[in-house]
Amino acid sequence: MTDFSRGFERRITIAALMACSVGLMVSAGCHSKAELTPQQVEGKQFYDVRCAHCHEDNDLGLKKVPPNLHGLFDHSTLPSGLPATDQMVAREILSGRGMMPAFEGRFTDEQMAALLAYLRTGMS
């Protein structure tokens, strides 16, 4: 084997190892997540206090489990069949639906905007 072919083989091996490690990082989720904005952080706090208790934990032992809200805006419609828009989500939250109580008067406009901003992140 010549020096050139040994060097070429070595470069190919190193390139293959680098490609594999990048592929592993991507498939393992090693890429960094986008940081939440201050408004989204505020929305996450509202979600954790007022929503996650049913939509994540179901710690009330509800027989009909509320829908998972992760990726809510990734679809054109909400679980209720209504359009997935900020206005419809806010209306559902404020008016309630089925077993979900109404949250009218429990959110200011700024708090609702923060909650919607957090829900729009996909929450993953």
C-alpha contacts under 8 A as a table, 3 or more apart, distances in Angstrom:
res1	aa1	res2	aa2	distance
1	M	5	S	6.31
1	M	6	R	6.52
2	T	5	S	5.28
2	T	6	R	6.18
3	D	6	R	5.11
3	D	7	G	6.07
4	F	7	G	5.13
4	F	8	F	6.01
5	S	8	F	4.90
5	S	9	E	5.91
6	R	9	E	5.12
6	R	10	R	6.09
7	G	10	R	5.04
7	G	11	R	6.19
8	F	11	R	5.14
8	F	12	I	6.23
9	E	12	I	5.15
9	E	13	T	6.17
10	R	13	T	5.08
10	R	14	I	6.17
11	R	14	I	5.14
11	R	15	A	6.05
12	I	15	A	5.05
12	I	16	A	6.06
13	T	16	A	5.08
13	T	17	L	6.18
14	I	17	L	5.11
14	I	18	M	6.15
15	A	18	M	5.09
15	A	19	A	6.13
16	A	19	A	5.09
16	A	20	C	6.15
17	L	20	C	5.08
17	L	21	S	6.15
18	M	21	S	5.14
18	M	22	V	6.19
19	A	22	V	5.15
19	A	23	G	6.08
20	C	23	G	4.97
20	C	24	L	6.05
21	S	24	L	4.98
21	S	25	M	6.14
22	V	25	M	5.07
22	V	26	V	6.24
23	G	26	V	5.21
23	G	27	S	6.07
24	L	27	S	5.15
24	L	28	A	5.77
25	M	28	A	5.13
25	M	29	G	6.07
25	M	30	C	4.82
25	M	31	H	6.88
26	V	29	G	5.17
26	V	30	C	5.76
26	V	31	H	6.17
27	S	30	C	7.61
36	L	39	Q	7.83
36	L	40	Q	5.55
36	L	41	V	5.93
37	T	40	Q	5.09
37	T	41	V	6.19
38	P	41	V	5.04
38	P	42	E	6.26
39	Q	42	E	5.12
39	Q	43	G	6.21
39	Q	114	A	5.10
39	Q	117	A	6.95
39	Q	118	Y	7.67
40	Q	43	G	4.80
40	Q	44	K	6.04
40	Q	114	A	5.65
40	Q	115	L	6.99
40	Q	117	A	5.42
40	Q	118	Y	4.47
41	V	44	K	5.00
41	V	45	Q	6.40
41	V	114	A	7.88
41	V	118	Y	7.12
42	E	45	Q	5.16
42	E	46	F	6.53
42	E	111	Q	7.70
42	E	114	A	5.97
42	E	115	L	7.29
43	G	46	F	5.10
43	G	47	Y	6.11
43	G	111	Q	6.91
43	G	112	M	7.72
43	G	113	A	7.74
43	G	114	A	4.24
43	G	115	L	3.78
43	G	116	L	7.01
43	G	117	A	6.64
43	G	118	Y	5.10
43	G	119	L	7.82
44	K	47	Y	4.91
44	K	48	D	5.99
44	K	114	A	7.95
44	K	115	L	6.60
44	K	118	Y	5.77
45	Q	48	D	5.11
45	Q	49	V	6.21
46	F	49	V	5.21
46	F	50	R	5.72
46	F	51	C	7.37
46	F	111	Q	7.72
46	F	115	L	6.39
47	Y	50	R	5.34
47	Y	51	C	4.78
47	Y	52	A	5.87
47	Y	115	L	6.55
48	D	51	C	5.96
48	D	52	A	4.99
48	D	53	H	7.12
49	V	52	A	6.69
49	V	53	H	7.03
50	R	53	H	6.65
51	C	54	C	5.95
51	C	55	H	5.90
51	C	56	E	7.71
52	A	55	H	4.86
52	A	56	E	4.61
52	A	57	D	6.21
52	A	58	N	7.96
53	H	56	E	6.00
53	H	57	D	5.20
53	H	58	N	5.93
53	H	59	D	6.18
53	H	60	L	7.91
54	C	57	D	5.60
54	C	58	N	4.23
54	C	59	D	6.41
54	C	60	L	6.98
54	C	65	V	7.74
54	C	66	P	6.52
55	H	58	N	6.19
55	H	65	V	7.51
55	H	66	P	5.37
55	H	67	P	6.17
55	H	68	N	5.63
55	H	69	L	6.86
56	E	68	N	6.78
58	N	61	G	5.67
58	N	62	L	6.37
58	N	65	V	6.74
58	N	66	P	7.70
59	D	62	L	7.72
62	L	65	V	5.83
67	P	79	P	6.99
68	N	72	L	7.93
69	L	72	L	5.06
69	L	119	L	7.46
70	H	119	L	7.42
70	H	122	G	5.23
70	H	123	M	5.48
70	H	124	S	6.81
71	G	74	D	5.07
71	G	75	H	7.53
71	G	119	L	7.68
71	G	120	R	7.61
71	G	121	T	7.74
71	G	122	G	4.24
71	G	123	M	6.90
71	G	124	S	7.90
72	L	75	H	6.46
72	L	78	L	6.87
72	L	84	A	7.45
72	L	119	L	6.96
72	L	120	R	7.37
72	L	122	G	6.62
73	F	76	S	7.06
73	F	77	T	7.96
73	F	78	L	7.87
73	F	84	A	5.88
73	F	85	T	7.48
73	F	119	L	7.54
73	F	120	R	6.02
73	F	122	G	7.11
74	D	122	G	7.53
75	H	78	L	7.13
75	H	84	A	6.78
76	S	83	P	5.97
76	S	84	A	5.33
77	T	80	S	7.60
77	T	81	G	5.35
77	T	82	L	5.37
77	T	83	P	4.33
77	T	84	A	4.55
78	L	81	G	5.18
78	L	82	L	5.38
78	L	83	P	6.00
78	L	84	A	5.12
78	L	89	V	7.95
79	P	82	L	7.51
82	L	88	M	7.05
83	P	88	M	6.67
84	A	88	M	6.49
84	A	89	V	6.82
85	T	88	M	5.27
85	T	89	V	6.19
86	D	89	V	5.23
86	D	90	A	6.03
86	D	116	L	6.62
87	Q	90	A	5.21
87	Q	91	R	6.08
88	M	91	R	4.96
88	M	92	E	6.10
89	V	92	E	5.10
89	V	93	I	6.20
89	V	116	L	7.86
90	A	93	I	5.10
90	A	94	L	6.04
90	A	112	M	7.06
90	A	116	L	7.68
91	R	94	L	5.15
91	R	95	S	5.74
91	R	96	G	7.81
92	E	95	S	5.27
92	E	96	G	5.25
92	E	97	R	6.42
92	E	102	A	7.93
93	I	96	G	5.36
93	I	102	A	6.29
93	I	103	F	5.89
93	I	104	E	7.69
94	L	102	A	5.09
94	L	103	F	4.45
94	L	104	E	4.38
94	L	105	G	7.73
95	S	101	P	7.46
95	S	102	A	4.51
95	S	103	F	6.54
95	S	104	E	6.35
96	G	99	M	7.72
96	G	100	M	5.11
96	G	101	P	4.78
96	G	102	A	3.90
96	G	103	F	6.77
97	R	100	M	5.12
97	R	101	P	6.82
97	R	102	A	7.45
98	G	101	P	7.81
103	F	106	R	5.38
103	F	107	F	7.21
104	E	107	F	7.04
105	G	108	T	7.29
107	F	110	E	7.79
107	F	111	Q	5.53
107	F	112	M	5.81
108	T	111	Q	5.08
108	T	112	M	6.20
109	D	112	M	5.16
109	D	113	A	6.14
110	E	113	A	5.04
110	E	114	A	6.20
111	Q	114	A	5.00
111	Q	115	L	6.18
112	M	115	L	5.02
112	M	116	L	6.09
113	A	116	L	5.14
113	A	117	A	6.06
114	A	117	A	5.01
114	A	118	Y	6.27
115	L	118	Y	5.15
115	L	119	L	6.20
116	L	119	L	4.97
116	L	120	R	6.05
117	A	120	R	5.13
117	A	121	T	6.78
118	Y	121	T	5.36
118	Y	122	G	7.55
118	Y	123	M	6.86
119	L	122	G	5.75
119	L	123	M	6.19
120	R	123	M	7.54
121	T	124	S	7.43
